[in-house]
Amino acid sequence: MFGLFKRKGEEPEEKTRETKPLQNTENRQFRELAAQFQPEELTILAVTGANGFNGGKAGKDKLWWAAIGLTAWMEEDSPDIHQGEFTLSTIADDQLLEHLRRRARPDLIIKFRGRVSKDGKRLLLLDLPEPAFDPDLKTILEEQKKPVTFWEEGLGTFTLNRQVDWFETELDWLGTEISLTIDMDEDRANCVANARQLLGAAADWDQRIRAFAAGELVGLANDWSQEMDDDGETAEISKEQFMERMELESIEVRADGSFEFWFADGELFYGHSIRVTGDLEHGPDEAHMEG
């Protein structure tokens, strides 16, 4: 479909503007998506965001709903630039999705044929995007790529990770370097105050979090265990051993006092992560094996 998917063994066309349109009106998924956009086809220039194309499937759908975030777009022959958060989407198979990821990378100016939703927040991709240039869009692109940081005494310099929209810094936690993260939409002052409260009693919190996780998950770890003792029997993992093997990697703090501690599992679950949630008032409340 989309004029890109050839018979087995053939390569998709790569001749940019000469490539056939992506749309296939015989495909149900594409028809349903296209119905959400205005009918007029436009030549559009746009600035991509911090992440590339991603794909999702619903129910029994065989094709991907493929989408990428945009931070600005304009019609090729118009001086009007739309800035904000926008989504460019289409329907794709595995091959096309990978193709789009290569052609529309993060932080890039692209050109494509598309249709626009009535509110201008969503765009439908109709052909393969190609690299482009516009001086005004270039200014927007350079501005969005500049680091966004703030400094807090005792915590260090926080830098915005645009791919996940949080601020993060590296700091010492009982002799181990970990990542401390704050969601960019949270109240920063309260998050910083809560982080200081955790750090001020790091030894107590560390013991409390580990003990809770061990109490919740040591049984599961023993169910997973294939470790043997000297007699060739399955070795029982104690709570103390579980706590020792947990390796703290990051802490996320929020303005309301809640937190998440993320640990490497020390091969308790063969490479999965351990996540412990809770809050400053009541302590840890859930522990899960993740990933």
C-alpha positions as CSV (number, residue, x, y, z in Angstrom):
1,M,0.0,0.0,0.0
2,F,0.9,3.7,-0.1
3,G,2.8,3.2,-3.3
4,L,5.8,2.2,-1.2
5,F,5.2,-1.4,-0.5
6,K,6.6,-3.5,-3.4
7,R,6.5,-7.2,-4.1
8,K,8.8,-9.2,-1.9
9,G,12.4,-8.7,-2.7
10,E,11.9,-5.2,-4.2
11,E,13.1,-2.0,-2.5
12,P,10.8,0.9,-1.8
13,E,11.2,4.0,-4.0
14,E,13.5,6.6,-2.5
15,K,13.2,9.4,-5.1
16,T,11.6,11.9,-2.7
17,R,9.0,14.0,-4.6
18,E,8.6,11.5,-7.4
19,T,7.5,8.8,-4.9
20,K,3.8,7.9,-5.1
21,P,1.5,9.3,-2.4
22,L,1.3,7.3,0.9
23,Q,-2.5,7.3,0.9
24,N,-4.4,4.2,-0.1
25,T,-8.2,4.9,-0.2
26,E,-8.9,1.1,-0.3
27,N,-7.3,0.7,3.2
28,R,-9.8,0.9,6.0
29,Q,-7.3,2.3,8.6
30,F,-6.2,5.0,6.3
31,R,-9.8,6.0,5.4
32,E,-10.7,6.3,9.0
33,L,-7.7,8.4,9.8
34,A,-8.1,10.6,6.7
35,A,-11.7,11.4,7.5
36,Q,-10.5,13.4,10.5
37,F,-8.7,16.0,8.3
38,Q,-9.8,18.6,5.8
39,P,-9.7,17.5,2.2
40,E,-7.3,20.2,0.8
41,E,-3.8,18.9,0.1
42,L,-1.0,21.3,1.0
43,T,2.8,21.4,0.6
44,I,4.0,21.9,4.2
45,L,7.3,22.7,5.9
46,A,7.7,21.7,9.5
47,V,10.1,21.4,12.4
48,T,10.2,18.0,14.1
49,G,10.4,17.7,17.9
50,A,12.8,15.7,20.2
51,N,11.5,12.3,19.2
52,G,11.2,10.5,15.9
53,F,8.3,8.5,14.5
54,N,6.7,6.0,16.8
55,G,4.0,3.4,15.9
56,G,1.0,1.9,17.6
57,K,-1.6,-0.7,16.8
58,A,-5.2,-1.1,18.0
59,G,-7.0,-4.4,18.3
60,K,-6.5,-6.6,15.3
61,D,-5.1,-3.9,13.0
62,K,-2.3,-5.1,10.9
63,L,-0.8,-1.7,10.1
64,W,0.8,0.9,12.4
65,W,-0.6,4.2,13.3
66,A,2.6,6.1,12.8
67,A,3.2,9.6,14.3
68,I,5.8,12.2,15.0
69,G,5.6,15.4,17.1
70,L,6.1,18.8,15.4
71,T,6.9,22.1,17.1
72,A,6.2,24.4,14.1
73,W,4.7,24.2,10.6
74,M,3.9,26.5,7.7
75,E,2.5,26.2,4.2
76,E,5.2,26.4,1.6
77,D,3.9,29.6,0.0
78,S,2.7,31.3,3.2
79,P,4.6,33.5,5.7
80,D,2.4,32.3,8.5
81,I,4.1,30.0,11.0
82,H,2.2,27.9,13.5
83,Q,4.1,27.2,16.7
84,G,3.2,24.8,19.5
85,E,2.7,21.1,19.9
86,F,1.4,19.3,16.7
87,T,1.2,15.7,15.5
88,L,2.0,14.4,12.0
89,S,0.5,11.0,11.4
90,T,-0.2,8.3,8.7
91,I,-0.8,4.6,8.4
92,A,2.3,2.4,7.8
93,D,3.5,-1.2,7.6
94,D,6.8,-2.3,9.3
95,Q,8.9,-1.3,6.3
96,L,7.4,2.1,5.9
97,L,7.6,2.9,9.6
98,E,11.3,2.3,9.6
99,H,11.6,4.3,6.4
100,L,9.9,7.3,8.0
101,R,12.1,7.0,11.0
102,R,15.1,7.4,8.8
103,R,13.7,10.3,6.8
104,A,12.1,12.4,9.6
105,R,14.6,12.4,12.4
106,P,14.3,14.5,15.6
107,D,15.1,18.2,15.4
108,L,14.9,18.5,11.6
109,I,13.1,20.7,9.1
110,I,11.1,18.5,6.7
111,K,8.9,19.1,3.7
112,F,5.9,16.9,2.7
113,R,2.4,16.9,1.2
114,G,-0.3,16.8,3.9
115,R,-3.8,17.7,5.1
116,V,-4.6,19.6,8.2
117,S,-7.3,19.1,10.9
118,K,-9.7,21.9,11.5
119,D,-8.0,23.1,14.6
120,G,-4.6,22.9,13.0
121,K,-3.2,20.7,15.7
122,R,-2.9,17.5,13.6
123,L,-1.5,16.9,10.1
124,L,-1.9,13.9,7.9
125,L,1.2,12.8,5.9
126,L,0.5,12.0,2.3
127,D,4.0,11.4,0.9
128,L,7.5,10.8,2.0
129,P,9.0,13.7,3.9
130,E,12.3,15.1,2.7
131,P,14.8,17.5,4.4
132,A,14.1,21.2,3.8
133,F,15.2,24.7,4.7
134,D,13.5,27.9,5.7
135,P,15.3,30.7,7.6
136,D,12.5,31.3,10.0
137,L,12.0,27.7,10.8
138,K,15.8,27.3,11.2
139,T,15.6,30.0,13.9
140,I,12.9,28.1,15.7
141,L,14.9,24.8,15.4
142,E,18.1,26.3,16.8
143,E,16.2,27.8,19.7
144,Q,14.5,24.6,20.7
145,K,17.8,22.7,20.6
146,K,19.4,25.1,23.2
147,P,19.9,23.4,26.6
148,V,17.4,24.3,29.3
149,T,18.9,24.2,32.8
150,F,18.6,25.4,36.4
151,W,20.9,25.0,39.4
152,E,20.0,24.2,43.0
153,E,22.5,24.3,45.8
154,G,23.3,20.8,47.1
155,L,21.5,19.1,44.2
156,G,23.5,20.4,41.2
157,T,22.5,21.5,37.7
158,F,19.2,20.1,36.3
159,T,19.0,19.7,32.5
160,L,15.8,19.3,30.6
161,N,15.6,16.0,28.8
162,R,13.3,16.9,25.9
163,Q,12.6,13.3,24.9
164,V,10.8,12.6,28.2
165,D,10.0,16.1,29.4
166,W,11.7,16.0,32.7
167,F,14.6,17.7,34.4
168,E,17.4,15.5,35.6
169,T,20.7,15.8,37.5
170,E,23.3,13.4,38.8
171,L,24.0,13.3,42.5
172,D,25.5,11.2,45.3
173,W,23.2,8.9,47.2
174,L,25.1,7.1,50.0
175,G,28.3,6.8,47.8
176,T,26.4,5.8,44.6
177,E,25.8,8.2,41.7
178,I,22.2,8.3,40.8
179,S,19.8,10.3,38.6
180,L,17.3,12.7,40.3
181,T,14.4,13.7,38.0
182,I,11.6,16.2,38.1
183,D,8.7,16.3,35.6
184,M,8.8,19.6,33.8
185,D,5.1,20.2,34.5
186,E,5.5,19.9,38.3
187,D,5.9,22.8,40.7
188,R,9.7,23.0,40.7
189,A,10.1,24.6,44.2
190,N,8.1,21.9,45.9
191,C,9.9,19.2,44.0
192,V,13.2,20.6,45.1
193,A,12.1,20.9,48.7
194,N,10.9,17.3,48.7
195,A,14.2,16.1,47.1
196,R,16.1,17.8,49.9
197,Q,13.9,16.1,52.5
198,L,14.7,12.7,51.0
199,L,18.4,13.4,50.8
200,G,18.5,14.8,54.3
201,A,17.5,11.3,55.6
202,A,19.0,9.2,52.8
203,A,20.2,6.3,54.9
204,D,16.8,5.9,56.6
205,W,14.9,6.2,53.3
206,D,17.3,3.8,51.6
207,Q,16.8,1.1,54.3
208,R,13.0,1.6,54.4
209,I,12.6,1.4,50.6
210,R,14.8,-1.7,50.2
211,A,13.1,-3.5,53.1
212,F,9.6,-2.8,51.7
213,A,10.6,-4.0,48.2
214,A,12.2,-7.2,49.7
215,G,9.0,-7.8,51.7
216,E,6.8,-7.5,48.6
217,L,9.0,-9.2,46.0
218,V,11.4,-11.7,47.6
219,G,8.8,-14.5,47.1
220,L,8.6,-13.7,43.4
221,A,12.4,-13.6,43.2
222,N,12.5,-17.1,44.7
223,D,9.9,-18.3,42.2
224,W,12.2,-17.0,39.4
225,S,15.4,-18.2,41.0
226,Q,17.6,-20.8,39.3
227,E,20.5,-20.3,41.7
228,M,21.9,-23.5,43.3
229,D,23.5,-24.0,46.7
230,D,26.5,-26.2,47.4
231,D,24.3,-29.3,47.5
232,G,22.8,-28.7,44.1
233,E,19.5,-27.5,45.5
234,T,17.7,-24.3,44.6
235,A,19.1,-21.6,46.8
236,E,16.7,-19.6,48.8
237,I,17.1,-15.8,48.5
238,S,16.7,-14.1,51.9
239,K,15.2,-10.6,52.3
240,E,18.7,-9.4,53.4
241,Q,20.2,-10.7,50.2
242,F,17.4,-9.2,48.1
243,M,18.1,-5.8,49.7
244,E,21.8,-6.0,49.1
245,R,21.4,-6.9,45.4
246,M,19.1,-4.0,44.6
247,E,21.1,-1.2,42.8
248,L,19.6,2.3,43.0
249,E,19.6,4.1,39.7
250,S,17.2,7.0,39.9
251,I,14.6,8.8,42.0
252,E,11.7,10.8,40.7
253,V,10.2,13.4,43.1
254,R,6.9,15.2,42.7
255,A,5.4,18.4,44.1
256,D,2.8,16.5,46.2
257,G,5.5,14.6,48.1
258,S,5.2,11.3,46.1
259,F,8.2,9.6,44.7
260,E,9.4,6.7,42.6
261,F,12.7,4.8,43.3
262,W,14.1,2.7,40.4
263,F,16.6,0.0,41.0
264,A,18.5,-2.4,38.8
265,D,17.6,-5.9,40.0
266,G,21.0,-7.4,40.6
267,E,19.9,-10.3,38.4
268,L,17.1,-11.1,40.9
269,F,14.7,-11.0,37.9
270,Y,17.3,-11.5,35.1
271,G,17.7,-7.9,34.2
272,H,14.3,-6.4,34.9
273,S,13.9,-3.2,37.0
274,I,12.4,-2.8,40.4
275,R,10.2,0.2,41.0
276,V,9.1,1.4,44.4
277,T,6.5,4.1,44.8
278,G,5.3,6.0,47.9
279,D,5.3,9.5,49.5
280,L,7.1,11.4,52.2
281,E,4.2,11.2,54.6
282,H,3.4,7.5,54.5
283,G,6.5,5.9,53.1
284,P,6.6,3.3,50.4
285,D,3.3,1.8,49.3
286,E,3.9,-0.4,46.2
287,A,6.8,-2.4,44.7
288,H,6.8,-3.9,41.3
289,M,9.1,-5.8,38.9
290,E,9.1,-3.8,35.7
291,G,10.2,-4.4,32.1
